[in-house]
């Protein structure tokens, strides 16, 4: 008769030894994500200064600027098309069959046998739905949804500046931290903790301090100079505030959507994804521009100065690289970290003003320090992801497994 102790499966010692390298790899990826996020903050701050000069030059075209910046993503499709074309050409020249060298995947029975032979445990094998790469069709489908949310988030925040003050638009758009934390908790990609709630509130307070200080600056004497933008529109603070709030909501939606659907950057070809985003933007968003032109909200006009042309090109170049890096940073960290981290553009802008010889008030300096402190607190808390105890669940929050029957439409 077989001894019952020998019949029971014993825990594999190798699984414990693999947990430490896996934890170290996760920490390394998190650190890389933070560094990428800081690079995005630097690029976006530069873009803000360029956009400010563009609007001061009188070329206020929020829709056109957003449309051109997003359309630049279509350039990422060129390497993809190049690889597909020469890949098919090499197959024809080599005479290789379509399925030559193809090895079928292991079935569940084969996998179970392999596990028994190697002594590995089923828990060590990642869920196939979480590790399976997205197909080109799935990538295009995700890009179509992302394109709509991304365009609305960016266009509404740019358009809000034509109806309300910069301070109001900045404060309300910074509400994205609250939306991201709430939506992320619903989809189980963000755990609700005291530190996270405090960091979001603290970051918001810092943004308020900086924005209110900017709004108290004295207005220049004399009538404002006429521009070719949308400054002819009447000031409607309620409309501007609503647009800024919509921007915060749609930002939280698209950043959480990507984290839920992609999970890891290994599952998707980011160049193909952004290429489809640019392509769908070109094909689907131009009627909005025609409507804005016909209604007089934003008349279409080409840049009338060399400075405006250069500013548009620089902005397109920055957007082409920064948003690509930004999504990778989000996938390596969390949606909330990158959301609060983007508030670092404010202290960096304060530093930029200082280097340009523009003095900063004490209230602005205090707000910048508060933003930096909130980001550091959130980063420290989020780096302990496995140890976070969710306030609602009372235990560390595990993400829901992705089901193959879930679709975006």
N, C-alpha and C positions, 0 to 999 in steps of 0.2 A: 504493500500500500504506500502511495506517495505521501511524503511528509507535507502537511498543509503549509508550512512556512516556505518550502521550496516552490510550491505551486503559486503562491501569491507573487504578483509583480513587485519588484523592488525598485525604489526610485533610483534613477540613473545619476551617478556622481558627476557625469560629464555635463548634465543639464545644469547643475549648480555652478560648475566652472564656467559654463557659457553665459550665465546670467550676468556675471561681472563684466566681461567684455562687451556684452550687449548694452549694459548700463553706461559704460564708458563711451561707447559709440553714440548713444543717445545724447549724452552730455556734450560730446564733440560736435554733433550736428546742431545742437541748440546754440552753442557758442558761435558756430559758423553763421547760423541764422541771425544772431544779434549783430555780428560784424556786417553782414549783408544789409541789414536794416539801417545801420548807421550810414552805410554808403548811399542808400536810398534817401535818407534824410538830407545828406549833403547835396545830392543831385536835385531834390525837390526844392530845397532852399535856393539853390542857384536858379532854378526855373521860376521861382516866385519873384526874384529880383528882375529877371528878364521880362516876365509878364507885366510887372509893375512899370518898367520902362516903356513897354509896348502900349499900355493903356494911357500912360502919361503923354505919349506921342499922339494920342487921339484916336488910335485904332482899337475901338472897343467892340469886338466881335466874339462874344463868348461861344456861340454855336460853331462858328467857323473854326475857331482855335481848337475846340474840342474835337470837331470832325477831322481836321487835318492831323492832329496828334494821334487819334485812334486809327486813322487810315494808314499811318506809317507802319503799324504792326503787320500789314500785309506783306511787307518786305521779307518777313521771316519765312514766307512760303517758298521763296526762291531757292534756298538750299534744299528744302524738302523735294521740290519738283526736280531739281538737279540730280539728287540722289536717286529718285525713282526712274528718271529717264536713263541715266547711265547704268543703273542696276538692271533694267530690262535689256539694255543693249549688250551688257556683258553676258547675260543669260543666253541671248540669241547667238552670240559669237561662240560661247563655250559649248553650246548644244546641250546644256544641262536641262533635265526635266524639271517640271514644276515641283515634284515631290521627291527629287533625288536627295538623298541624305536625310530624309525626314525620319524622325524617331517618334513613335507615338508616346503620349503621356501615360504615366502609370495610372491604372485604375485604383479604386479604393481597396480592392482585394490585394493587388500587387503592392500598394503602398503599405498595407498592414503587414504583408509578408516581409517587406523590406525593413519595416520598423522592428519586427521580431528578430530579424537576422542581425541587425546592427545594435540592438539594445536601446534605440531611441524611443522617446515617449511621444505620444500623439500631441501632447500640449506644446512640444517643441516645434511642431510644424505650423507655419502661419496659415490663417484662414485664406482659402483660395480666392474668395471674393475681395479680400483686402489687398492681396498681393498681385492679382491678375491685372496686367497692363490694359489700359483703355485702348480700344481699337480706334482707327482713324475716324470711323463714323461716330463713335461715342464721343471722341474728342471734338469733332465738329458740332455735335449736338450741344455739348457743354459750352463750347465757345459761343454759340448762338444765344444761349440764355445769359451768359456772362457779359456779352457785348451789350445787351439791352440794359442790364443793371449798371454796368460800368459807365455807359454813356450817360444815363440819367443822373447818376451820382455826381459826375464831373460837370455836366452841363448845368444842373440846377445850382450848384455852388457858384459857378461863374456868373450865371444869370442873376442870382440873388444880389450881387453887388450893384446891379443897375437899379434896384428898387429900395434897398435898405443900406444902412451904414456897414462899413467893413467890420466894426466891432460886433454888431449884432450877428452878421453872417458867420464870423469866426466862432463866436460863442455857441451859436445853435448848431453849427456843423460839428463842433467838438462833442456834441451829445452822442456821437457815434460810439463812444466808449461804453455808454450805458446800453445802447441797442445791441452792440456786439456781445457784451456780457450776457444780456438776457436771451438773445437768440441763440448764442452759443450754448447756453445751459439747456435750452429746449432740445437742441440737437446733440447734446451730450459731448460736445467738444471743448467745453469750458466748465470747470467746476466752480461752484459758488462758494467763496471763502471770504472771511472778514478782511484779509489783506487785499484781495482783489477789489472788493467793493470800496475799501478805503483808498486804494491807489487810483481808481477811476474818479472818485470824488475829488481827490487831491489834485489830480491832473486837470480836471475841469475848473477848479478854483484858480489854478495857475493861469489857465487860458483866459479866464474872466479878468484877472488882475492885469494881464498884458493888454487885452482888448479894450478894457475901460480906460486904461492909461492912454492908448492910442486915440480913442474917441474924444479925449479931453484936450487934444492938441488944438491950438488956435488955427482957425481957417485963414487962408491967405487973403489979403486985402484985394478989393476989386472984384468985378464980375468974373465968373469962370470963363475960360477960353472955350470957344465953340469946337466941337469935335465931330467926327464923322461916324461916331458910334451910336449907341442907343441912349445917350444922355438926354435926348429929347423926350424920353418917356417920363411921365409924372412919377414923383416919389410916392411909392406905396409900401410902407414898411411892413404891413401885414403880408403882402404878397412875397416880399423879399425874405421875411422871416420863415414863411411856409416853405419856400424853395430851399432855404438853408437846412431846415429840419428834414425835408424830403431827402436831401443829399446825405445827411447823416444816416437815415434809415436805409437807403439803398446801398450805401457803402457797407453797412453792417450785414445786409443781406448777401451781397456778392462775395464778401470776404469769408463769410461762414459757409456759403454754398460751395466754394472751392475746397475748403478744408473738409467738409463732409463728403464731397463727391470724389476728391482725389486722394486724400489722406497722406500720401507720400509722393515726393517728386519723381520717384522711380517708376510710378505707374503711368506717367504721361510724358509725351514729347512736348516740352514747353514751347519750342519753336513752332511746331505745327499748331499748337493751341492758339498762340498769339497771332499766328498768320491767319487763321480762320476768323479770329476776332476782328482783325483789320479788314478782311474781305467782306464779312457780314456788315460791318459798319459802312463800307463804301456802297454796298448794294441796298441796304435797308434804310439808312438815315438821311439820304439826300432829299427825300420828299419833305422832311421836316424843315430843311433849309429853304426850300421853295415856298412853303407855307409862311414861314417867318418873313420872307422877302415880300410876298404879296400882301400880307397884313401890315407891313411897315414896322413890325417889332424889331427886326434886324435886317435892314436892307443889305443886299449882297454888294460888296465893294472889294476890289483887289487892293492889296497894300500899295499905298501911294508914295512910300518913301523907302529908301534902301535900308534904313534902320529897322523899319517894320518887317521887311522881308527877312533880314538877318535874324531878328527876334523870333519870327515864326519858325525858321529853319532850326535854330538852336533849341527851341522848345520841343520840336518834333524829335530831334536827336536825343534829347534828355528823356523824353517820354518813352522812346523806343527801347532804351536800355534800363531806365529806372523801374518801370512797371514789371519788366521781365524779372529783374533782381528781387523786386518787392514780393512777388508771388512765391518765389523760391524761399525767401526769408520767412514768409508766413507758414509755408508747409513744413519748414524745419523748426518753427516755434509754435505759436498759437495765434488765432485771429486777434485776441485781446492784446497780446504783447505788441504786435505790429500797429494796432490801432492807437494805443497809448504812446508807442514809440514815435509815431509820426508827429506827435505834439512837440518832439524835440526840435522841429523846424523853428519853433519860436526862440528858444535860447540861442540856436545857431544863427537866426536872423539878427538877434541882438548883438552877437559877436560880429556879424557882417556889417551892421550899422556902425559899430565902434571902429572897425577897420576903415570904413569909409568916412570917418570923421563926424558921424552923427551921434550926439550924446544921448544916452539912455537914462530915463528917470529911475528913481529908486524903486518905484512900484513895478516897473518893467523887470528890473533885476530880480526882485523878490519873486515875481511870477515865474521867471525863467528857472530860478533855483527850485521852486516848488514842483515844476514840471519834471525836472531832472530827478528829484528825489522820488517822485511817484513812479517813474519808470524803473529806477533802481530797485525799489521795493517790490514792484510787480515782477521784474525779472528774477529776483531772488526767490520769490514765492513760487513762480511758475517753473523754475528749474527743479523744484522738488515735486514734479508732477505726480510721481508714484505715491507720494506721501500726503497729498492734499486730501483733506476730508471735506466733502461737500456738505454745506449747511443743510440742505434739504434731504439728501440721501443718508447723511451721517457716516459715510464711509468714502474711500477713494472712488471716484467716478470712472466707470469703464465705458468706453464708447460702444454704441450699439453696432452690432455687425451689419455690414452692408449686405442687403439682399439683392439677388440678381434680378428680382422681378420689379424692383423700384426703378421708375423712370422719371425724368425731369419734366415730361409733358403731362 
